[in-house]
Amino acid sequence: MMLNFTQLNQIYLVCGKTDLRKGIDGLAEVVASDFELDPYTKTLFLFCGTRKDRFKGLLWDGDGFLLLYKRLEDGRLQWPTNQAAVRKLHPKQLERLLSGWSLDATIHKYQPRRRDK
């Protein structure tokens, strides 16, 4: 089965750390009780644990849940850390996240090198 993220109703990223030992029922309970969202919609919910090289996805496809699990061989995800938040994502943002890019744009201040006289 190939997932087309553009056909989903919504994509939510659960910020912070989630216990990835939880299965379908445990993650659906997090969605319903902690964030007051309905897990029984065609919505993808993404969860990350303490290690940022793996994540789980929970998706209701109409007649049952899909539990997705991905572990990156190289690198880590740029996962938002504010614990009690959930973020709505656009499919392009999900692609960026899975490619290793951060969701939040940052501008670093340029510090020119000092010349020694």
N, CA and C atoms as a LAMMPS dump frame, in Angstrom:
ITEM: TIMESTEP
0
ITEM: NUMBER OF ATOMS
351
ITEM: BOX BOUNDS ff ff ff
-5.0000000000000000e+02 5.0000000000000000e+02
-5.0000000000000000e+02 5.0000000000000000e+02
-5.0000000000000000e+02 5.0000000000000000e+02
ITEM: ATOMS id mol type element x y z
1 1 1 N 0.851 -1.181 0
2 1 2 C 0 0 0
3 1 3 C 0.895 1.242 0
4 2 1 N 0.634 2.132 -0.926
5 2 2 C 1.373 3.386 -1.009
6 2 3 C 0.481 4.501 -0.492
7 3 1 N 1.01 5.305 0.41
8 3 2 C 0.231 6.409 0.971
9 3 3 C 0.419 7.664 0.139
10 4 1 N -0.676 8.31 -0.163
11 4 2 C -0.643 9.6 -0.828
12 4 3 C -1.073 10.635 0.21
13 5 1 N -0.123 11.397 0.71
14 5 2 C -0.395 12.334 1.799
15 5 3 C -1.374 13.431 1.4
16 6 1 N -1.487 13.715 0.113
17 6 2 C -2.405 14.773 -0.315
18 6 3 C -3.866 14.337 -0.224
19 7 1 N -4.133 13.038 -0.096
20 7 2 C -5.508 12.551 -0.002
21 7 3 C -6.012 12.466 1.438
22 8 1 N -5.176 12.808 2.392
23 8 2 C -5.591 12.777 3.796
24 8 3 C -6.386 14.027 4.135
25 9 1 N -7.301 13.899 5.088
26 9 2 C -8.037 15.077 5.554
27 9 3 C -7.082 16.071 6.192
28 10 1 N -6.265 15.571 7.112
29 10 2 C -5.312 16.427 7.817
30 10 3 C -4.115 15.594 8.241
31 11 1 N -3.029 16.291 8.568
32 11 2 C -1.836 15.663 9.128
33 11 3 C -1.5 16.431 10.394
34 12 1 N -1.393 15.717 11.499
35 12 2 C -1.035 16.335 12.773
36 12 3 C 0.265 15.741 13.278
37 13 1 N 1.129 16.602 13.766
38 13 2 C 2.372 16.191 14.389
39 13 3 C 2.232 16.438 15.885
40 14 1 N 2.387 15.4 16.676
41 14 2 C 2.332 15.532 18.131
42 14 3 C 3.73 15.921 18.587
43 15 1 N 3.877 17.152 19.061
44 15 2 C 5.186 17.68 19.443
45 15 3 C 5.684 17 20.716
46 16 1 N 6.967 17.102 20.944
47 16 2 C 7.551 16.53 22.15
48 16 3 C 7.728 15.028 22.028
49 17 1 N 7.935 14.399 23.185
50 17 2 C 8.227 12.968 23.239
51 17 3 C 6.97 12.168 23.545
52 18 1 N 6.81 11.073 22.839
53 18 2 C 5.725 10.125 23.075
54 18 3 C 6.356 8.762 23.309
55 19 1 N 5.792 7.991 24.208
56 19 2 C 6.273 6.638 24.465
57 19 3 C 5.934 5.769 23.255
58 20 1 N 6.952 5.429 22.469
59 20 2 C 6.721 4.665 21.246
60 20 3 C 6.466 3.186 21.511
61 21 1 N 6.457 2.777 22.774
62 21 2 C 6.057 1.402 23.089
63 21 3 C 4.546 1.246 22.963
64 22 1 N 3.84 2.374 22.916
65 22 2 C 2.382 2.323 22.762
66 22 3 C 2.021 1.792 21.382
67 23 1 N 0.935 1.053 21.356
68 23 2 C 0.421 0.531 20.097
69 23 3 C -0.731 1.39 19.595
70 24 1 N -1.561 0.796 18.771
71 24 2 C -2.677 1.519 18.165
72 24 3 C -3.602 2.111 19.219
73 25 1 N -4.048 1.291 20.165
74 25 2 C -4.997 1.772 21.173
75 25 3 C -4.396 2.864 22.051
76 26 1 N -3.137 2.709 22.445
77 26 2 C -2.488 3.71 23.285
78 26 3 C -2.304 5.04 22.578
79 27 1 N -1.903 4.998 21.308
80 27 2 C -1.719 6.239 20.551
81 27 3 C -3.063 6.902 20.245
82 28 1 N -4.09 6.1 19.955
83 28 2 C -5.427 6.664 19.732
84 28 3 C -5.934 7.338 21.004
85 29 1 N -5.606 6.772 22.159
86 29 2 C -5.996 7.373 23.442
87 29 3 C -5.278 8.707 23.663
88 30 1 N -4.008 8.796 23.29
89 30 2 C -3.268 10.063 23.394
90 30 3 C -3.95 11.127 22.543
91 31 1 N -4.3 10.781 21.321
92 31 2 C -4.958 11.723 20.409
93 31 3 C -6.28 12.208 20.998
94 32 1 N -7.088 11.272 21.491
95 32 2 C -8.428 11.614 21.981
96 32 3 C -8.393 12.341 23.315
97 33 1 N -7.601 11.856 24.272
98 33 2 C -7.662 12.434 25.619
99 33 3 C -6.752 13.646 25.789
100 34 1 N -5.546 13.598 25.267
101 34 2 C -4.604 14.707 25.477
102 34 3 C -4.892 15.902 24.573
103 35 1 N -5.368 15.646 23.359
104 35 2 C -5.533 16.737 22.394
105 35 3 C -6.972 16.934 21.928
106 36 1 N -7.892 16.119 22.44
107 36 2 C -9.317 16.227 22.117
108 36 3 C -9.57 16.229 20.608
109 37 1 N -8.859 15.353 19.909
110 37 2 C -9.048 15.166 18.472
111 37 3 C -9.625 13.778 18.235
112 38 1 N -10.297 13.606 17.125
113 38 2 C -10.93 12.331 16.805
114 38 3 C -9.977 11.471 15.975
115 39 1 N -9.497 10.356 16.525
116 39 2 C -8.594 9.506 15.745
117 39 3 C -9.303 8.726 14.639
118 40 1 N -10.65 8.71 14.648
119 40 2 C -11.421 7.955 13.66
120 40 3 C -11.788 8.812 12.447
121 41 1 N -10.859 9.606 11.994
122 41 2 C -11.027 10.381 10.769
123 41 3 C -9.864 10.02 9.856
124 42 1 N -9.94 10.392 8.617
125 42 2 C -8.848 10.088 7.681
126 42 3 C -7.725 11.102 7.895
127 43 1 N -7.152 11.031 9.106
128 43 2 C -6.125 11.967 9.546
129 43 3 C -4.901 11.18 9.982
130 44 1 N -3.73 11.635 9.587
131 44 2 C -2.477 11.009 9.993
132 44 3 C -1.946 11.738 11.214
133 45 1 N -1.681 10.998 12.285
134 45 2 C -1.082 11.538 13.503
135 45 3 C 0.328 10.976 13.612
136 46 1 N 1.306 11.858 13.809
137 46 2 C 2.707 11.454 13.88
138 46 3 C 3.237 11.644 15.292
139 47 1 N 4.017 10.669 15.769
140 47 2 C 4.57 10.663 17.12
141 47 3 C 6.056 10.348 17.044
142 48 1 N 6.844 10.978 17.915
143 48 2 C 8.277 10.717 17.981
144 48 3 C 8.652 10.423 19.428
145 49 1 N 9.618 9.548 19.634
146 49 2 C 10.073 9.207 20.974
147 49 3 C 11.255 10.062 21.395
148 50 1 N 12.026 9.559 22.356
149 50 2 C 13.176 10.314 22.845
150 50 3 C 14.294 10.344 21.808
151 51 1 N 14.468 9.238 21.099
152 51 2 C 15.45 9.218 20.019
153 51 3 C 14.764 9.788 18.787
154 52 1 N 15.403 10.681 18.125
155 52 2 C 14.746 11.343 16.996
156 52 3 C 15.11 10.698 15.664
157 53 1 N 15.429 9.422 15.714
158 53 2 C 15.719 8.71 14.473
159 53 3 C 14.588 7.761 14.086
160 54 1 N 13.476 7.815 14.827
161 54 2 C 12.326 6.952 14.531
162 54 3 C 11.036 7.621 14.953
163 55 1 N 9.963 7.259 14.268
164 55 2 C 8.662 7.821 14.613
165 55 3 C 7.571 6.838 14.215
166 56 1 N 6.381 7.067 14.758
167 56 2 C 5.211 6.263 14.428
168 56 3 C 4.13 7.168 13.868
169 57 1 N 3.314 6.586 13.018
170 57 2 C 2.157 7.277 12.474
171 57 3 C 0.915 6.44 12.703
172 58 1 N -0.179 7.094 13.015
173 58 2 C -1.461 6.428 13.233
174 58 3 C -2.46 7.007 12.242
175 59 1 N -3.12 6.13 11.491
176 59 2 C -4.045 6.569 10.45
177 59 3 C -5.258 5.653 10.417
178 60 1 N -6.447 6.251 10.481
179 60 2 C -7.7 5.515 10.294
180 60 3 C -8.016 5.55 8.808
181 61 1 N -8.16 4.374 8.176
182 61 2 C -8.407 4.35 6.731
183 61 3 C -9.852 4.029 6.365
184 62 1 N -10.75 4.064 7.337
185 62 2 C -12.162 3.84 7.063
186 62 3 C -12.693 2.548 7.65
187 63 1 N -11.854 1.506 7.676
188 63 2 C -12.3 0.244 8.269
189 63 3 C -11.305 -0.32 9.276
190 64 1 N -10.296 0.451 9.609
191 64 2 C -9.311 0.025 10.599
192 64 3 C -8.156 1.005 10.668
193 65 1 N -7.313 0.813 11.677
194 65 2 C -6.149 1.676 11.86
195 65 3 C -4.937 1.096 11.144
196 66 1 N -4.118 1.983 10.619
197 66 2 C -2.786 1.635 10.14
198 66 3 C -1.801 2.184 11.153
199 67 1 N -0.843 1.38 11.558
200 67 2 C 0.225 1.837 12.437
201 67 3 C 1.5 1.821 11.614
202 68 1 N 2.034 2.992 11.361
203 68 2 C 3.233 3.139 10.541
204 68 3 C 4.426 3.344 11.456
205 69 1 N 5.554 2.768 11.09
206 69 2 C 6.769 2.914 11.889
207 69 3 C 7.921 3.12 10.93
208 70 1 N 8.725 4.127 11.2
209 70 2 C 9.887 4.372 10.353
210 70 3 C 11.09 4.646 11.229
211 71 1 N 12.208 4.018 10.868
212 71 2 C 13.482 4.27 11.534
213 71 3 C 14.467 4.74 10.477
214 72 1 N 15.073 5.886 10.727
215 72 2 C 16.052 6.429 9.795
216 72 3 C 17.395 5.75 10.027
217 73 1 N 18.045 5.359 8.975
218 73 2 C 19.365 4.747 9.099
219 73 3 C 20.435 5.798 9.35
220 74 1 N 20.263 6.96 8.753
221 74 2 C 21.231 8.045 8.906
222 74 3 C 20.503 9.315 9.28
223 75 1 N 20.985 10.005 10.277
224 75 2 C 20.418 11.298 10.625
225 75 3 C 19.291 11.216 11.629
226 76 1 N 18.768 12.381 11.936
227 76 2 C 17.689 12.508 12.907
228 76 3 C 16.649 13.482 12.375
229 77 1 N 15.435 13.34 12.896
230 77 2 C 14.353 14.251 12.54
231 77 3 C 14.487 15.55 13.32
232 78 1 N 14.065 16.639 12.735
233 78 2 C 14.008 17.934 13.416
234 78 3 C 12.616 18.065 14.018
235 79 1 N 12.39 17.388 15.139
236 79 2 C 11.051 17.292 15.735
237 79 3 C 10.831 18.425 16.719
238 80 1 N 9.729 19.156 16.642
239 80 2 C 9.438 20.22 17.617
240 80 3 C 9.352 19.652 19.032
241 81 1 N 9.835 20.412 20.016
242 81 2 C 9.973 19.874 21.372
243 81 3 C 8.946 20.365 22.377
244 82 1 N 8.09 21.335 22.044
245 82 2 C 7.117 21.804 23.039
246 82 3 C 6.118 20.688 23.317
247 83 1 N 6.139 20.202 24.551
248 83 2 C 5.52 18.936 24.926
249 83 3 C 4.004 18.882 24.763
250 84 1 N 3.296 19.906 25.141
251 84 2 C 1.828 19.822 25.19
252 84 3 C 1.177 20.44 23.962
253 85 1 N 1.744 20.206 22.789
254 85 2 C 1.203 20.842 21.59
255 85 3 C 1.062 19.826 20.467
256 86 1 N 0.158 20.137 19.581
257 86 2 C -0.01 19.37 18.355
258 86 3 C -0.025 20.386 17.212
259 87 1 N 0.665 20.061 16.118
260 87 2 C 0.752 20.991 14.995
261 87 3 C 0.116 20.382 13.764
262 88 1 N -0.641 21.199 13.072
263 88 2 C -1.246 20.778 11.81
264 88 3 C -0.215 21.009 10.708
265 89 1 N -0.009 19.998 9.877
266 89 2 C 0.99 20.087 8.823
267 89 3 C 0.346 20.039 7.448
268 90 1 N 0.995 20.686 6.521
269 90 2 C 0.675 20.588 5.102
270 90 3 C 1.491 19.402 4.56
271 91 1 N 1.015 18.699 3.542
272 91 2 C 1.794 17.573 3.008
273 91 3 C 3.233 17.939 2.631
274 92 1 N 3.46 19.146 2.139
275 92 2 C 4.828 19.571 1.802
276 92 3 C 5.694 19.679 3.059
277 93 1 N 5.103 20.143 4.171
278 93 2 C 5.848 20.216 5.425
279 93 3 C 6.233 18.821 5.9
280 94 1 N 5.346 17.865 5.717
281 94 2 C 5.658 16.487 6.09
282 94 3 C 6.824 15.967 5.253
283 95 1 N 6.813 16.246 3.969
284 95 2 C 7.926 15.839 3.109
285 95 3 C 9.231 16.467 3.576
286 96 1 N 9.191 17.747 3.948
287 96 2 C 10.393 18.429 4.45
288 96 3 C 10.898 17.773 5.729
289 97 1 N 9.984 17.488 6.645
290 97 2 C 10.35 16.86 7.91
291 97 3 C 10.999 15.498 7.671
292 98 1 N 10.406 14.701 6.797
293 98 2 C 10.936 13.37 6.521
294 98 3 C 12.252 13.415 5.757
295 99 1 N 12.543 14.547 5.134
296 99 2 C 13.815 14.724 4.434
297 99 3 C 14.904 15.279 5.343
298 100 1 N 14.567 15.536 6.606
299 100 2 C 15.563 16.026 7.547
300 100 3 C 15.56 17.522 7.755
301 101 1 N 14.691 18.24 7.097
302 101 2 C 14.605 19.687 7.254
303 101 3 C 13.785 20.033 8.485
304 102 1 N 14.041 21.194 9.034
305 102 2 C 13.267 21.683 10.168
306 102 3 C 11.953 22.277 9.674
307 103 1 N 10.924 22.195 10.508
308 103 2 C 9.643 22.82 10.172
309 103 3 C 9.674 24.321 10.384
310 104 1 N 10.51 24.776 11.293
311 104 2 C 10.597 26.191 11.627
312 104 3 C 11.833 26.792 10.985
313 105 1 N 11.612 27.797 10.165
314 105 2 C 12.736 28.471 9.528
315 105 3 C 13.511 29.273 10.567
316 106 1 N 14.81 29.18 10.5
317 106 2 C 15.648 29.954 11.408
318 106 3 C 16.658 30.743 10.59
319 107 1 N 16.95 31.923 11.065
320 107 2 C 17.952 32.763 10.428
321 107 3 C 19.078 32.936 11.431
322 108 1 N 20.258 32.515 11.028
323 108 2 C 21.413 32.633 11.906
324 108 3 C 22.123 33.948 11.627
325 109 1 N 22.522 34.599 12.69
326 109 2 C 23.226 35.865 12.571
327 109 3 C 24.645 35.601 12.076
328 110 1 N 25.049 36.343 11.071
329 110 2 C 26.383 36.191 10.517
330 110 3 C 27.38 36.909 11.406
331 111 1 N 28.419 36.218 11.781
332 111 2 C 29.495 36.788 12.589
333 111 3 C 30.774 36.76 11.761
334 112 1 N 31.202 37.914 11.231
335 112 2 C 32.434 37.91 10.442
336 112 3 C 33.633 37.587 11.332
337 113 1 N 34.629 36.987 10.721
338 113 2 C 35.847 36.67 11.469
339 113 3 C 36.589 37.943 11.822
340 114 1 N 37.169 37.938 12.985
341 114 2 C 37.966 39.096 13.412
342 114 3 C 39.367 38.957 12.857
343 115 1 N 39.862 40.037 12.384
344 115 2 C 41.236 40.046 11.875
345 115 3 C 42.175 40.418 13.003
346 116 1 N 43.208 39.652 13.141
347 116 2 C 44.241 39.991 14.131
348 116 3 C 45.231 40.936 13.479
349 117 1 N 45.541 42.027 14.173
350 117 2 C 46.478 43.018 13.61
351 117 3 C 47.848 42.827 14.148
